[in-house]
């Protein structure tokens, strides 16, 4: 846990120096999730998405965060949008991961309709 706190502090320092760095925001959000700081992670993931919609990794992780917080329709939207971005980038691995994530929540989506 101490290592995680160090990583958060280090990444926050990097972000303070360069607030528009998508990679640092993304990495910090992942570290915050490890510390169960879900709302802070969500803000960072959403910021990455807003400033850099081609940052394909954010779609999976933000979708999973939405799932975790019961926002299944938003999770499905993230996966679907991410699929389009990943396909455009010919990123086969991400296409598979996003497709799998979407398929896993479909039964729950159908129950909520």
C-alpha distances in whole Angstrom, upper triangle without the diagonal:
4,5,5,6,9,10,11,13,14,15,16,18,20,21,23,25,26,25,27,25,24,22,20,20,19,16,15,16,14,11,11,12,9,8,11,13,16,19,17,17,20,22,21,22,25,26,25,28,30,30,30,31,32,28,28,25,24,26,25,21,23,25,22,21,24,25,21,23,26,28,30,33,30,28,32,33,30,30,34,34,31,34,37,35,33,37,38,36,37,33,34,31,29,33,32,28,30,33,31,28,31,33,31,31,35,36,33,35,38,38,37,40
4,5,5,6,9,10,11,12,14,15,17,19,20,21,23,24,24,27,25,25,22,19,20,20,17,15,17,16,12,13,15,12,10,14,15,18,21,19,18,22,23,22,23,26,26,26,29,31,31,31,32,33,29,30,26,26,28,27,23,25,28,25,23,27,28,25,26,29,31,33,35,33,31,34,35,32,33,36,36,33,36,38,36,35,39,40,37,39,35,36,33,31,35,34,31,32,35,34,31,34,36,34,34,38,39,37,38,42,41,40,43
4,5,5,6,9,10,10,12,14,15,17,18,20,21,23,23,25,22,22,20,17,18,18,14,13,15,14,10,12,14,11,11,15,16,18,21,19,18,21,22,20,22,25,25,24,27,29,29,29,30,30,27,27,24,23,26,25,22,24,26,24,22,26,27,24,26,29,30,32,34,32,30,33,34,30,31,35,34,31,34,36,34,32,36,37,34,35,32,33,30,29,32,32,29,30,33,32,30,33,35,33,33,37,38,36,37,41,41,40,43
4,5,5,6,9,10,10,12,14,15,16,18,20,21,21,22,20,20,17,15,15,15,12,10,12,10,7,8,10,8,7,11,12,15,17,15,14,18,19,17,18,22,22,21,24,26,26,26,27,28,24,24,21,20,23,22,18,20,23,20,19,22,23,21,22,26,27,28,31,28,26,30,30,27,28,31,31,28,31,33,31,30,33,34,32,33,30,31,28,26,30,29,26,27,30,29,27,30,32,30,30,33,35,33,34,38,37,36,39
4,5,5,6,9,10,10,12,14,15,16,19,20,20,22,20,20,18,15,15,16,13,11,13,12,8,9,12,10,8,12,12,15,17,14,14,18,18,17,19,22,22,22,25,26,26,26,28,29,25,26,23,22,25,24,20,21,24,22,20,24,25,22,23,27,28,30,32,29,28,31,32,28,30,33,32,30,33,35,33,32,36,36,34,36,32,34,31,29,32,32,29,30,33,32,29,32,34,32,32,36,37,35,36,39,39,38,41
4,5,5,6,8,10,11,12,14,15,17,18,19,21,19,20,18,14,15,16,13,11,14,13,10,11,14,12,12,15,15,18,19,17,16,20,20,18,20,23,22,22,25,27,26,26,29,29,25,27,23,23,26,25,22,23,26,25,23,26,28,25,26,30,30,32,35,32,30,33,33,30,31,35,33,31,34,36,33,32,36,37,34,36,32,34,31,29,33,33,30,31,34,33,31,34,36,34,34,38,40,38,38,42,42,41,43
4,5,5,6,8,10,11,12,14,16,16,17,19,16,16,14,11,12,13,9,8,11,10,7,9,12,11,11,14,14,16,18,15,14,18,18,15,17,20,20,19,22,24,23,23,25,25,22,23,20,19,23,22,19,20,23,22,20,24,25,23,24,28,28,30,32,29,27,30,30,27,28,31,30,27,30,32,29,29,32,33,30,32,28,30,27,26,29,30,26,27,31,30,28,31,33,31,32,35,37,35,36,39,40,38,41
4,5,5,6,8,10,10,12,14,15,15,17,15,15,14,10,11,12,9,6,9,9,6,7,10,10,9,12,11,14,15,12,11,15,15,13,15,18,17,17,20,22,21,22,24,24,21,22,19,18,21,21,18,18,22,20,18,22,23,21,22,26,26,28,30,27,25,29,29,25,27,30,29,26,29,31,29,28,32,32,30,32,29,31,28,26,29,30,27,27,30,30,27,30,33,31,30,34,36,34,34,38,38,36,39
4,6,5,6,9,10,10,13,14,14,17,16,17,15,12,12,14,12,9,12,13,10,10,14,14,12,15,14,17,17,14,14,18,17,15,17,20,19,19,22,24,23,23,26,27,23,25,22,21,25,24,21,22,25,24,22,25,27,25,25,29,29,31,33,30,29,32,32,28,30,33,32,29,32,34,31,31,35,35,33,35,32,34,31,29,33,33,30,30,34,33,31,33,36,35,34,38,39,37,37,41,41,40,42
4,5,5,6,9,10,11,13,14,16,14,15,13,10,12,13,11,9,13,13,11,12,16,15,15,18,16,19,19,16,16,19,18,16,18,21,19,18,22,23,22,22,25,25,22,24,21,21,24,24,21,22,26,25,23,26,28,26,27,31,31,32,34,31,29,32,32,29,30,33,31,29,32,33,30,30,34,34,31,33,30,32,30,28,32,32,29,30,34,33,31,34,36,35,35,38,40,38,39,42,43,41,43
4,5,5,6,9,10,10,11,13,11,12,10,6,8,10,7,6,10,11,9,10,14,14,14,17,15,17,17,14,13,16,15,12,14,17,15,15,18,20,18,19,21,22,18,20,18,17,21,21,18,19,22,22,20,23,25,24,25,28,28,29,31,27,26,29,29,25,26,29,28,25,28,30,27,26,30,30,27,30,27,29,27,25,28,29,26,27,30,30,28,30,33,32,32,35,37,35,35,39,40,38,40
4,5,5,6,9,10,9,12,11,12,12,8,8,11,10,7,10,12,10,11,14,15,14,16,14,16,16,12,12,15,14,11,14,16,14,15,18,19,18,19,22,23,20,22,20,18,22,22,19,19,23,23,20,23,26,24,24,28,27,29,31,27,26,30,29,25,27,30,28,26,30,31,28,28,32,32,29,32,29,32,29,27,30,32,28,28,32,32,29,31,35,33,33,36,38,36,36,39,40,38,40
4,5,5,7,9,10,13,12,14,13,10,11,14,12,10,14,15,14,14,18,18,17,20,18,20,19,16,16,19,17,15,17,20,17,17,21,21,20,21,24,25,22,24,22,21,25,25,22,23,26,26,24,27,29,28,28,31,31,33,34,31,30,33,32,29,31,33,31,29,32,33,30,30,34,33,31,34,31,34,32,29,33,34,31,31,35,35,33,35,38,37,36,39,42,40,39,43,44,42,44
4,5,5,6,8,10,9,11,10,7,9,12,11,10,13,15,14,15,18,19,19,21,19,20,20,16,16,19,17,14,16,19,16,15,19,20,17,18,21,22,19,22,20,19,23,24,21,22,25,25,24,26,29,28,28,31,31,32,33,30,29,32,31,27,29,31,29,27,30,31,27,28,31,30,28,30,28,31,29,27,30,32,29,29,33,33,31,33,36,36,35,38,41,39,39,42,43,41,43
4,5,5,5,8,7,9,9,6,7,10,10,9,11,14,13,14,17,18,18,20,17,18,18,14,14,16,14,11,13,15,12,12,16,16,14,15,19,20,17,20,18,17,21,22,19,19,23,23,21,24,27,26,26,29,28,30,30,27,26,29,28,24,26,29,26,24,28,29,25,26,30,29,27,29,27,30,28,26,29,31,28,28,31,32,29,31,35,34,33,36,39,37,36,40,41,38,40
4,6,5,9,10,12,13,10,10,14,14,12,14,17,16,16,19,21,20,22,19,20,19,15,16,18,15,13,16,17,14,15,19,18,16,18,21,23,20,23,22,20,24,25,23,22,26,26,24,26,29,28,28,31,30,32,33,29,29,32,30,27,30,32,29,28,31,32,28,29,33,32,30,33,31,34,32,30,32,34,32,31,35,35,33,34,38,37,36,39,42,39,39,42,43,41,42
4,6,9,9,13,13,11,12,15,15,14,17,19,18,19,22,23,23,25,22,23,22,19,19,21,18,16,18,20,16,16,20,20,17,18,22,23,20,24,23,22,25,27,24,24,28,29,27,29,32,31,31,34,33,35,35,31,31,34,32,29,31,33,30,29,32,32,29,30,33,32,30,33,31,34,32,30,33,35,33,32,36,37,34,36,40,39,38,41,44,42,41,45,46,43,45
4,6,6,9,11,9,10,13,14,13,15,18,18,18,21,23,23,24,22,22,21,18,18,19,17,14,16,17,14,13,17,16,14,15,18,19,17,20,20,19,22,24,22,22,26,26,25,27,30,29,29,32,31,33,33,29,29,31,29,26,28,30,27,25,29,29,25,26,30,28,26,29,27,31,29,27,30,32,30,29,33,34,32,33,37,37,36,38,41,40,39,42,43,41,43
4,6,8,10,9,8,12,13,12,13,17,17,17,19,21,21,22,19,20,18,15,15,16,13,11,13,14,10,11,14,13,11,13,16,18,16,19,19,17,20,22,20,19,23,24,22,24,27,27,26,29,28,30,30,26,26,29,27,24,26,28,25,24,27,27,24,25,29,27,25,29,27,30,29,26,29,31,29,28,31,32,30,31,35,35,34,36,39,37,36,39,40,38,39
4,6,9,9,8,11,13,13,14,17,18,18,20,22,23,24,21,21,19,16,16,16,14,11,12,13,9,8,12,11,8,9,13,14,13,16,17,15,18,20,19,18,22,23,22,23,26,26,26,29,27,28,28,24,24,27,24,21,24,25,22,21,24,24,21,22,25,24,22,25,24,27,26,24,26,29,27,26,29,31,28,29,33,33,32,34,37,36,34,38,39,37,38
4,6,6,6,9,10,11,12,15,16,17,19,21,22,23,20,20,20,16,15,16,14,11,12,13,10,8,12,12,9,10,13,13,11,15,14,13,17,19,17,17,21,22,21,23,26,26,26,29,27,28,28,25,24,26,24,21,23,25,22,20,23,23,20,20,24,23,20,24,22,25,24,21,24,27,24,24,27,29,27,28,32,32,31,33,36,35,34,37,39,37,38
4,6,5,6,9,10,10,12,14,15,17,19,20,21,19,18,18,15,13,14,13,9,9,11,8,5,9,10,8,7,10,10,8,11,11,10,13,15,14,14,17,18,18,19,22,23,23,26,24,25,25,21,20,22,21,17,19,21,18,16,19,20,16,17,21,20,18,21,19,22,21,18,21,23,21,20,24,25,23,24,28,28,27,30,33,31,30,34,35,33,35
4,6,5,6,9,10,11,12,14,16,17,19,20,18,18,18,16,13,15,14,11,10,13,11,8,11,13,12,10,13,12,9,11,10,10,14,15,13,14,18,18,18,20,23,22,24,26,25,26,26,23,21,23,22,18,20,22,20,17,20,21,17,17,21,20,18,20,18,21,19,17,20,22,20,20,23,24,22,24,28,27,27,30,33,32,31,34,36,34,36
4,5,5,6,8,10,11,12,14,16,17,18,16,17,17,14,12,14,13,10,11,13,11,9,13,15,13,13,15,15,12,15,13,12,16,17,15,15,19,19,18,21,23,23,23,26,25,27,27,24,23,25,24,20,22,24,22,20,23,24,21,21,24,24,21,24,21,24,22,20,23,25,22,22,26,27,24,26,30,29,29,32,34,33,32,36,37,35,37
4,6,5,6,9,10,10,12,14,15,16,14,14,14,11,9,11,10,6,7,10,8,7,10,12,11,11,13,14,11,14,12,10,14,15,13,13,16,17,15,18,20,20,20,23,22,23,24,21,20,22,21,18,20,22,20,18,21,22,19,20,24,23,21,24,21,24,22,20,22,24,21,21,25,25,23,24,28,27,27,29,32,30,30,33,34,32,34
4,5,5,6,9,10,11,13,15,15,14,13,14,11,8,10,10,7,6,10,9,7,10,12,12,11,13,13,9,11,9,7,11,12,9,10,14,14,13,16,18,18,19,21,20,21,22,19,17,20,19,15,17,20,18,15,19,20,17,17,21,21,19,21,18,21,19,16,19,21,18,17,21,22,19,21,25,24,24,26,29,28,27,31,32,30,32
4,5,5,6,9,10,11,13,14,13,14,15,12,10,12,13,9,9,13,13,11,13,16,15,14,16,16,12,14,11,10,14,14,11,13,16,15,14,18,20,19,20,23,22,24,25,22,20,23,22,19,19,23,21,18,21,23,20,19,23,24,21,23,20,22,20,18,21,22,19,19,23,23,21,23,26,25,25,28,31,29,29,33,34,32,34
4,5,5,6,9,10,11,12,11,12,12,9,8,11,11,8,9,13,12,11,14,16,16,16,18,18,15,16,14,12,16,16,12,13,17,16,14,17,20,18,19,22,22,24,25,22,20,24,23,20,21,24,23,20,24,25,22,22,26,26,24,26,23,25,23,21,24,25,22,22,25,25,23,25,28,27,26,29,32,30,30,33,34,32,35
4,5,5,6,9,10,10,9,8,10,7,4,7,8,6,6,10,10,10,12,15,15,15,16,17,14,15,12,10,13,13,9,10,13,13,11,14,16,15,15,19,18,20,21,18,17,20,20,16,18,21,20,18,21,23,21,21,24,25,23,25,22,24,22,19,22,23,19,19,23,22,20,22,25,23,23,26,28,26,26,30,30,29,31
4,5,5,7,9,10,10,9,12,10,7,10,12,9,9,13,13,12,14,17,18,17,18,18,14,15,11,10,13,12,8,10,13,12,10,14,15,14,16,19,19,20,22,19,17,20,20,17,18,21,20,18,21,23,21,20,24,25,23,24,21,22,20,17,20,21,17,18,21,20,18,20,23,22,22,25,27,25,26,29,30,28,31
4,5,5,7,9,9,10,12,10,8,12,13,11,12,15,16,15,17,20,20,20,21,21,18,18,15,14,17,16,12,14,16,15,13,17,18,16,17,21,21,23,25,22,20,23,24,20,21,25,24,22,24,27,24,24,28,28,26,28,24,26,23,21,24,24,21,21,25,24,21,24,27,25,25,28,30,28,29,32,32,31,34
4,5,5,6,5,7,9,7,6,9,11,10,11,14,14,15,17,19,20,20,21,22,19,19,16,14,17,16,12,13,16,14,12,15,17,14,15,19,19,21,23,21,19,23,23,20,21,25,24,22,25,27,25,25,29,30,28,30,26,28,25,22,25,26,22,22,25,25,22,24,27,25,24,28,29,27,27,31,31,29,32
4,5,5,5,6,9,8,6,9,11,11,11,14,15,15,17,19,21,20,21,22,19,18,15,13,15,14,10,11,13,11,9,12,13,11,12,16,17,18,21,18,16,20,21,18,19,23,22,20,23,26,24,24,27,28,27,28,25,26,23,20,23,23,19,19,23,21,18,21,23,21,21,24,26,23,24,28,28,26,29
4,5,8,9,12,12,10,13,15,14,14,17,19,18,20,23,24,23,24,25,21,21,17,16,18,16,13,14,16,13,12,16,16,13,15,18,20,21,24,22,19,23,24,21,22,25,25,23,25,28,27,26,29,31,29,30,26,27,24,22,25,24,21,21,24,23,20,23,25,23,23,26,28,25,27,30,30,29,32
4,5,8,11,10,10,13,15,14,15,18,19,20,22,24,25,25,26,27,23,23,20,18,20,19,15,16,18,16,13,17,18,14,15,19,20,22,25,23,21,25,26,23,24,28,28,26,28,31,29,29,32,34,32,33,30,31,27,25,28,28,24,24,27,26,23,26,28,25,25,28,30,27,28,32,31,30,33
4,5,9,9,9,11,14,14,14,17,19,19,21,23,24,25,25,26,23,23,20,18,19,18,14,14,16,14,11,14,15,11,12,15,17,19,22,20,19,22,23,21,22,26,26,24,27,30,28,28,31,33,32,33,29,30,27,25,27,27,23,23,26,24,21,23,26,23,22,26,27,24,25,29,28,26,29
4,6,6,6,9,10,11,12,14,16,17,19,20,22,22,23,25,22,22,19,17,18,18,14,14,16,14,11,14,15,12,12,16,17,19,22,19,18,22,23,20,22,25,25,24,27,29,27,27,31,32,31,33,29,31,28,25,28,28,24,23,27,26,22,24,27,25,23,27,28,25,26,29,29,27,30
4,6,5,6,9,10,10,12,14,15,16,18,20,21,21,23,20,20,17,14,16,15,11,10,13,11,8,10,12,9,9,13,13,16,18,16,15,18,19,17,19,22,22,21,24,26,25,25,28,30,29,30,27,28,26,23,25,25,22,21,24,23,19,21,24,21,20,23,25,22,22,26,25,23,26
4,5,5,6,9,10,11,12,14,15,16,18,20,20,22,20,21,18,15,16,16,13,11,14,13,9,10,13,11,10,13,13,16,18,15,15,19,19,17,19,22,22,21,24,26,25,26,29,30,29,31,28,30,28,24,26,27,24,22,25,25,21,22,25,23,21,24,26,23,23,26,26,24,26
4,5,5,6,9,10,11,13,14,15,17,18,19,21,19,20,18,14,16,17,13,12,15,15,11,13,16,14,13,17,16,19,21,17,17,21,21,18,21,24,22,21,25,26,25,25,29,29,28,31,28,30,27,24,27,28,24,23,26,26,23,24,27,26,24,27,29,26,26,29,29,27,29
4,5,5,6,9,10,11,12,14,15,16,17,19,16,16,14,11,13,13,10,9,12,12,9,11,14,12,12,16,15,17,19,16,15,19,18,15,18,21,20,18,22,23,22,22,26,26,25,27,24,26,24,21,23,24,20,19,23,23,19,21,24,23,21,24,27,24,24,28,28,26,28
4,5,5,6,8,10,10,12,14,15,15,18,15,16,14,10,12,12,9,7,10,10,7,8,12,11,10,13,12,15,16,12,12,16,15,13,15,18,17,16,20,21,20,21,24,25,24,26,24,25,23,20,22,23,20,18,21,21,18,19,22,21,19,22,24,22,21,25,25,23,25
4,6,5,6,9,10,10,12,14,15,17,15,17,15,12,13,15,12,10,13,14,11,12,15,15,14,16,15,17,18,14,15,18,17,15,18,20,18,18,22,23,21,22,26,26,25,28,25,27,26,22,24,26,23,21,24,25,21,22,26,25,23,25,28,25,24,28,28,26,27
4,5,5,6,9,10,11,12,13,15,13,15,13,10,12,14,11,10,13,14,12,13,17,16,16,19,17,19,20,16,16,19,18,15,18,20,18,17,21,22,19,20,24,24,23,26,23,25,24,20,23,24,21,20,23,24,21,22,26,25,23,26,29,26,26,29,30,28,29
4,5,5,6,9,10,10,11,13,10,11,10,6,9,10,8,6,10,11,9,11,14,14,14,17,15,17,17,13,13,16,15,11,14,16,15,13,17,18,16,17,21,21,20,22,20,22,20,17,19,21,18,16,20,20,17,19,22,21,20,23,26,24,23,26,27,25,27
4,5,5,6,9,10,10,13,11,12,12,8,9,12,10,7,10,13,11,11,15,15,15,17,14,16,16,12,12,15,13,11,14,16,14,13,17,18,16,18,21,21,20,23,21,23,22,19,20,22,19,17,20,22,19,19,23,22,21,23,26,23,22,26,27,24,25
4,5,5,6,8,10,13,11,13,13,10,12,15,13,11,14,16,14,15,18,19,18,20,18,20,19,16,16,19,16,14,17,19,16,15,19,19,17,19,22,21,21,24,22,25,24,20,22,24,22,20,23,25,22,22,26,26,24,26,29,27,26,29,30,28,29
4,5,5,6,7,9,7,10,10,7,10,13,11,10,13,15,14,15,18,19,19,21,19,20,20,16,16,18,16,13,15,17,14,13,17,17,14,16,19,19,18,21,19,21,20,17,19,22,19,18,21,23,20,21,25,25,24,26,29,27,26,29,31,29,30
4,6,5,5,8,7,9,10,7,8,11,11,9,11,14,14,14,17,18,18,20,17,18,17,13,14,15,13,10,13,14,11,10,14,14,12,14,17,16,16,19,17,20,19,16,17,20,18,16,19,21,18,18,22,23,21,23,26,25,23,26,28,26,27
4,6,6,10,10,12,13,10,11,15,14,12,14,17,16,16,19,21,20,22,19,20,19,15,16,17,15,12,15,16,13,13,17,16,14,16,19,18,18,21,20,23,23,19,20,23,21,19,22,24,22,21,25,26,24,26,29,27,25,28,30,28,28
4,6,9,9,12,14,11,13,17,16,14,17,20,19,19,22,24,23,25,22,23,22,18,19,21,18,15,18,19,15,15,18,17,15,17,20,18,18,21,20,23,23,20,21,24,23,21,24,26,24,24,28,28,27,29,32,30,28,32,34,31,32
4,5,6,9,11,9,11,14,15,14,16,19,18,19,22,23,23,25,22,23,22,18,18,19,17,14,16,17,13,12,15,15,11,14,16,15,14,18,17,20,20,17,18,21,20,18,21,23,22,22,26,26,26,27,31,29,28,31,33,31,31
4,5,7,10,9,9,13,14,12,14,17,17,17,20,22,22,23,20,20,19,16,16,16,14,11,13,13,10,9,12,11,8,11,14,12,12,15,15,18,18,15,16,19,18,15,18,21,19,19,22,24,23,24,28,27,25,28,30,28,28
4,5,9,9,10,13,14,14,15,18,19,19,21,23,24,25,22,22,21,18,17,18,15,13,13,14,10,9,11,10,6,8,11,10,9,12,12,15,15,13,14,17,16,15,17,20,19,19,22,24,24,25,28,28,26,29,31,30,30
4,6,6,8,11,11,12,14,16,16,18,20,21,22,24,21,21,21,18,16,17,16,12,13,14,12,9,12,12,9,9,13,12,10,13,12,15,14,11,13,16,15,14,17,19,18,19,22,23,23,24,28,27,26,29,31,30,30
4,5,6,8,10,11,12,14,15,16,18,20,21,22,20,19,19,16,14,15,14,10,10,12,10,6,9,10,7,6,10,10,9,11,9,12,11,8,10,13,11,10,13,15,14,15,18,19,20,21,25,24,23,26,28,27,28
4,6,6,7,9,10,11,13,15,16,17,19,21,19,18,19,16,14,15,15,11,11,13,12,8,11,13,10,9,13,14,12,13,10,12,11,8,11,12,10,10,13,14,13,15,18,18,19,21,24,23,23,26,28,27,28
4,6,5,6,8,10,10,12,14,15,16,18,16,16,17,13,12,13,13,9,10,12,11,8,11,13,11,11,15,15,14,16,14,16,14,11,13,15,12,11,15,16,13,15,18,18,18,20,23,22,21,25,26,25,26
4,6,5,6,8,10,10,12,14,15,16,14,13,13,11,9,10,9,5,6,9,8,5,8,11,9,10,13,14,14,15,13,14,13,9,11,13,10,8,12,13,11,11,15,15,15,17,20,19,18,21,23,22,23
4,6,5,6,9,10,10,12,14,15,14,13,14,12,9,10,11,7,6,10,10,7,9,12,12,11,14,16,15,16,13,14,12,8,10,11,8,6,10,10,8,10,13,13,13,15,18,18,17,20,22,21,23
4,5,5,6,9,10,10,12,14,13,13,15,12,9,12,13,9,9,13,13,10,13,16,14,14,17,19,18,19,16,17,14,11,14,14,11,10,13,13,10,12,16,15,14,17,20,19,18,22,23,22,24
4,5,5,6,9,10,11,12,11,11,12,9,7,10,10,7,9,12,12,10,13,15,14,15,18,19,19,21,18,19,17,14,15,16,13,11,15,15,12,13,16,15,14,17,20,18,17,21,22,20,22
4,5,5,6,9,10,11,9,8,9,7,4,7,8,5,6,10,10,9,12,14,14,14,17,19,19,20,18,18,16,13,14,14,11,9,12,12,8,9,13,12,10,13,16,14,13,17,18,17,19
4,5,5,6,9,10,9,9,12,10,7,9,11,9,9,13,14,12,14,17,17,17,19,22,21,22,19,19,17,14,15,15,11,10,13,12,8,10,13,11,10,14,16,14,14,18,18,18,20
4,5,5,6,9,8,10,12,10,8,11,13,10,12,15,15,14,17,20,19,19,22,24,23,25,22,22,20,17,18,18,15,13,16,16,12,13,16,14,13,16,18,16,16,19,20,18,21
4,5,5,6,5,6,8,6,5,9,10,9,11,13,14,14,16,19,19,19,22,24,24,25,23,23,21,18,19,19,16,14,16,16,12,12,15,14,11,14,16,13,13,17,17,15,17
4,5,5,5,5,9,8,6,9,11,10,11,14,15,15,17,20,20,20,22,25,25,26,23,23,21,18,18,18,15,13,15,14,10,10,13,11,8,12,13,10,11,14,14,13,16
4,6,8,9,12,11,9,12,15,13,14,17,19,18,20,23,23,23,25,27,27,28,25,25,22,20,21,20,17,16,18,16,12,14,16,13,11,15,16,13,14,17,17,16,19
4,6,8,11,10,10,13,15,14,15,18,19,19,21,24,24,24,27,29,29,30,27,28,25,22,23,23,20,18,20,19,15,16,18,16,13,16,17,14,14,18,17,15,18
4,6,9,9,9,11,13,14,15,17,19,19,21,23,24,25,27,29,29,30,28,28,26,23,23,23,20,18,19,18,14,14,16,14,11,13,14,10,11,14,13,11,14
4,6,6,6,9,10,11,13,14,16,16,18,21,21,22,24,26,27,28,26,26,25,21,21,22,19,16,18,18,14,13,16,14,11,13,14,11,10,14,13,11,13
4,5,5,6,9,10,10,12,14,15,16,19,20,21,22,24,25,26,24,24,22,19,19,19,17,14,15,15,11,10,12,11,7,9,11,8,7,10,11,9,11
4,5,5,6,9,10,10,12,14,15,17,19,20,21,23,24,25,24,24,23,20,19,19,18,14,15,16,13,10,13,13,9,10,12,10,7,10,12,9,10
4,5,5,6,9,10,10,12,14,16,16,18,20,21,22,24,22,23,22,18,18,19,17,14,15,16,13,11,14,14,11,12,15,13,10,14,15,13,14
4,5,5,6,9,10,10,12,15,15,16,18,20,21,22,20,20,19,15,15,16,13,10,12,13,9,8,11,11,9,10,13,11,10,14,15,13,15
4,5,5,6,9,10,10,13,14,15,16,19,20,21,19,19,18,15,14,14,13,9,10,11,8,6,9,10,8,8,12,11,8,11,14,13,13
4,5,5,6,8,10,11,12,14,15,17,18,20,18,19,19,15,14,16,14,11,12,14,11,9,12,14,11,12,15,14,11,14,17,15,15
4,5,5,6,8,10,11,12,14,15,16,18,16,17,16,13,12,14,12,9,11,13,10,9,13,14,12,13,17,16,14,17,19,17,18
4,6,5,6,9,10,10,12,14,15,16,14,14,13,10,9,11,9,5,7,9,7,6,10,11,10,11,15,15,13,16,18,18,18
4,5,5,7,9,10,11,13,14,15,14,14,15,12,10,12,11,8,8,11,10,8,11,13,12,12,16,16,13,16,19,18,18
4,5,5,7,9,10,11,13,14,14,15,15,12,11,14,13,9,11,14,13,11,14,16,15,15,19,19,16,19,22,20,20
4,5,5,6,8,10,10,12,11,12,12,8,8,11,10,7,9,12,11,10,14,16,15,16,20,20,18,21,23,22,22
4,5,5,6,8,10,10,9,10,11,8,5,9,9,6,7,11,11,10,12,15,15,15,19,20,18,20,23,23,23
4,6,5,6,9,10,10,11,13,10,8,12,13,10,11,14,14,13,16,18,18,18,22,22,20,22,25,24,24
4,5,5,6,9,9,11,12,10,9,13,13,11,12,16,15,15,18,20,20,20,24,24,22,25,28,27,27
4,5,5,6,5,7,9,6,6,9,10,9,11,14,14,14,16,19,19,20,24,24,23,25,28,27,28
4,5,5,6,7,10,9,6,10,12,11,11,14,15,15,17,20,20,20,24,25,23,25,28,28,28
4,6,8,10,13,11,10,14,15,14,15,18,19,18,20,23,23,23,27,28,26,28,31,31,30
4,5,9,11,10,10,13,14,14,15,18,19,19,21,23,24,25,28,29,28,30,33,32,32
4,6,9,9,8,11,13,13,14,17,18,19,20,23,24,24,28,29,28,30,33,32,32
4,6,6,6,9,10,11,12,14,16,17,18,20,22,23,26,27,26,28,31,31,31
4,6,5,6,9,10,10,12,14,15,16,18,20,21,24,26,25,27,30,30,30
4,5,5,6,9,10,11,12,14,15,17,19,20,23,24,24,26,29,29,30
4,5,5,6,8,10,10,12,14,15,17,18,21,22,22,24,27,27,27
4,6,5,6,9,10,10,12,14,16,16,20,21,20,22,25,25,26
4,6,5,6,9,10,10,12,15,15,18,20,20,21,24,25,25
4,5,5,6,9,10,11,13,14,17,18,18,21,23,23,24
4,5,5,6,9,10,11,12,16,16,16,18,21,21,22
4,5,5,6,9,10,11,14,15,15,16,19,20,20
4,5,5,6,9,10,13,14,14,16,18,19,21
4,5,5,7,9,12,12,12,15,17,17,19
4,5,5,6,10,10,10,12,15,15,16
4,6,5,8,10,10,11,14,15,16
4,6,7,8,10,11,13,14,16
4,6,5,6,9,10,11,13
4,5,5,6,9,10,11
4,5,5,6,9,10
4,5,5,6,9
4,5,5,7
4,5,5
4,6
4
